Amino acid sequence: MTASNGYAILASMKDRYVDREHWLSEGDMSDYIALAQSTPGPVAVSGAYIVGHRIAGLPGALASVLGIILPPMVMMTVVFYAYDFVATNPFIRRTFLGMQAAVCAFIVSITYDNIRAITKRDGRVFLLVVFALAFVAMRFLGVSVLATMVVAAVASVAYFRLSGYGKKDKGGRDV
């Protein structure tokens, strides 16, 4: 269990399901993380549903979602009833400040893993270019997130359609 955010949970899921249990490949996990990030709602819930469904079907998806939702719900219920103690306790406040640094490290780790997975598979540098251009457009040119997402999605779909990505040969293998 993590006490931070969805990205930390996704990093923990990758550690468990890819590195330790070998239930998923690194490429599959990278795809699932990207898919979870693009769906509405909490990224941890989406990621848990996708991975749970992939590993054990609908029962796995339901168990994964409950496993992601219940611990924070219990924790937040306890915090709600002990709010005054939590809000004024200097030790707890310092702990939360430390967690912010850990969350930043998790986000950097996931970004690094995704970039590494993208460059390993099929040598697709196009996605890195889209990522860099989207960052520059939003950070330095003031382009809205929505406009950036629409342009990146259209460009990516067009690129992958034109490049033949995902097509199968007669033997059922990716081309």
C-alpha positions as CSV (number, residue, x, y, z in Angstrom):
1,M,0.0,0.0,0.0
2,T,1.2,3.5,-0.7
3,A,0.1,6.7,0.9
4,S,0.7,9.0,-2.0
5,N,-1.0,8.9,-5.4
6,G,-1.8,6.8,-8.4
7,Y,1.6,7.1,-10.0
8,A,3.2,5.6,-6.9
9,I,0.8,2.7,-7.0
10,L,1.5,2.1,-10.7
11,A,5.2,2.0,-9.9
12,S,4.5,-0.6,-7.2
13,M,2.3,-2.6,-9.6
14,K,5.1,-2.6,-12.2
15,D,7.6,-3.7,-9.5
16,R,5.3,-6.6,-8.5
17,Y,3.8,-7.8,-11.7
18,V,6.7,-7.2,-14.1
19,D,9.9,-7.5,-12.1
20,R,8.9,-10.0,-9.3
21,E,6.1,-12.1,-10.6
22,H,6.7,-11.9,-14.3
23,W,2.9,-11.9,-15.0
24,L,3.3,-9.1,-17.5
25,S,6.0,-7.9,-19.9
26,E,7.5,-4.4,-19.4
27,G,6.0,-3.4,-22.7
28,D,2.5,-4.5,-21.7
29,M,2.8,-2.7,-18.4
30,S,4.0,0.4,-20.2
31,D,0.9,0.2,-22.5
32,Y,-1.4,-0.3,-19.6
33,I,0.0,2.7,-17.7
34,A,-0.5,4.8,-20.8
35,L,-4.0,3.5,-21.1
36,A,-4.8,4.2,-17.4
37,Q,-3.5,7.7,-17.8
38,S,-5.7,8.4,-20.7
39,T,-9.0,7.2,-19.0
40,P,-11.1,9.4,-16.8
41,G,-11.0,9.0,-13.1
42,P,-8.1,8.1,-10.7
43,V,-5.2,6.6,-12.6
44,A,-4.6,4.0,-9.9
45,V,-8.1,2.7,-10.2
46,S,-7.9,2.5,-14.0
47,G,-4.5,0.9,-13.8
48,A,-5.7,-1.7,-11.3
49,Y,-8.7,-2.5,-13.4
50,I,-6.7,-2.9,-16.6
51,V,-4.0,-5.1,-15.0
52,G,-6.4,-7.1,-12.9
53,H,-8.6,-7.8,-16.0
54,R,-5.5,-8.8,-18.0
55,I,-4.3,-11.2,-15.4
56,A,-7.5,-12.8,-14.1
57,G,-10.5,-11.5,-16.1
58,L,-13.4,-9.8,-14.4
59,P,-12.8,-11.3,-11.0
60,G,-9.3,-10.0,-11.1
61,A,-10.4,-6.6,-12.2
62,L,-12.9,-6.4,-9.3
63,A,-10.4,-7.6,-6.8
64,S,-7.8,-5.2,-8.0
65,V,-10.1,-2.2,-7.9
66,L,-11.3,-3.1,-4.3
67,G,-7.7,-3.6,-3.3
68,I,-6.9,-0.1,-4.6
69,I,-10.0,1.6,-3.2
70,L,-10.4,0.1,0.3
71,P,-7.1,0.9,2.0
72,P,-7.1,4.7,1.2
73,M,-10.8,4.8,2.1
74,V,-10.1,3.3,5.5
75,M,-7.1,5.5,6.0
76,M,-9.1,8.7,5.0
77,T,-11.9,7.6,7.4
78,V,-9.5,7.4,10.2
79,V,-7.9,10.7,9.3
80,F,-11.4,12.3,9.1
81,Y,-12.1,11.3,12.7
82,A,-8.7,12.3,13.9
83,Y,-8.3,15.5,11.8
84,D,-7.4,17.8,14.6
85,F,-4.6,15.5,15.8
86,V,-3.3,15.0,12.2
87,A,-3.5,18.7,11.2
88,T,-1.6,20.0,14.2
89,N,1.0,17.2,14.6
90,P,4.4,18.4,13.4
91,F,5.7,14.8,12.9
92,I,2.8,14.0,10.6
93,R,3.2,17.2,8.6
94,R,7.0,16.5,8.1
95,T,6.0,13.0,7.0
96,F,3.7,14.3,4.3
97,L,6.4,16.7,3.1
98,G,8.8,13.7,2.7
99,M,6.1,11.9,0.8
100,Q,5.9,14.7,-1.7
101,A,9.6,14.1,-2.6
102,A,8.9,10.4,-2.9
103,V,5.9,11.0,-5.2
104,C,8.1,13.2,-7.4
105,A,10.7,10.4,-7.6
106,F,7.9,7.9,-8.5
107,I,6.7,10.1,-11.4
108,V,10.2,10.5,-12.7
109,S,10.8,6.7,-12.5
110,I,7.6,6.0,-14.4
111,T,8.4,8.6,-17.0
112,Y,11.9,7.1,-17.4
113,D,10.5,3.6,-17.7
114,N,8.0,4.6,-20.3
115,I,10.6,6.4,-22.4
116,R,12.9,3.4,-22.1
117,A,10.2,1.0,-23.1
118,I,9.2,3.2,-26.1
119,T,12.7,3.5,-27.4
120,K,13.3,-0.3,-27.0
121,R,10.2,-1.4,-28.9
122,D,10.3,-1.0,-32.6
123,G,12.6,2.0,-32.3
124,R,9.6,4.3,-32.1
125,V,11.2,7.7,-31.5
126,F,8.0,9.4,-32.8
127,L,6.3,9.2,-29.4
128,L,9.3,10.8,-27.7
129,V,9.1,13.7,-30.2
130,V,5.3,14.1,-29.5
131,F,6.1,14.0,-25.7
132,A,8.8,16.7,-26.1
133,L,6.7,18.9,-28.3
134,A,3.7,18.6,-26.0
135,F,5.8,19.6,-23.0
136,V,7.2,22.6,-24.9
137,A,3.8,23.7,-26.2
138,M,2.2,23.6,-22.7
139,R,5.1,24.9,-20.6
140,F,6.6,27.6,-22.8
141,L,4.0,28.5,-25.4
142,G,0.9,28.4,-23.1
143,V,-1.0,26.0,-25.3
144,S,-3.9,24.4,-23.4
145,V,-3.8,20.8,-22.2
146,L,-6.9,19.9,-24.1
147,A,-5.6,21.3,-27.4
148,T,-2.3,19.6,-26.8
149,M,-4.0,16.2,-26.2
150,V,-6.2,16.5,-29.3
151,V,-3.2,17.4,-31.5
152,A,-1.0,14.6,-30.0
153,A,-3.8,12.0,-30.4
154,V,-4.5,12.9,-34.0
155,A,-0.8,13.0,-34.9
156,S,-0.2,9.7,-33.2
157,V,-3.1,7.9,-34.8
158,A,-2.1,9.3,-38.2
159,Y,1.5,8.2,-37.7
160,F,0.6,4.7,-36.6
161,R,-1.9,4.2,-39.4
162,L,0.6,5.3,-42.0
163,S,3.4,3.3,-40.5
164,G,1.4,0.1,-40.4
165,Y,1.9,-0.4,-36.7
166,G,-0.2,-3.2,-35.3
167,K,-0.8,-5.0,-38.6
168,K,-0.3,-8.7,-38.7
169,D,1.3,-10.9,-41.3
170,K,-0.2,-14.1,-42.6
171,G,1.3,-16.0,-39.6
172,G,-0.4,-13.7,-37.1
173,R,2.8,-12.0,-36.1
174,D,3.2,-8.2,-35.8
175,V,4.6,-6.6,-38.9
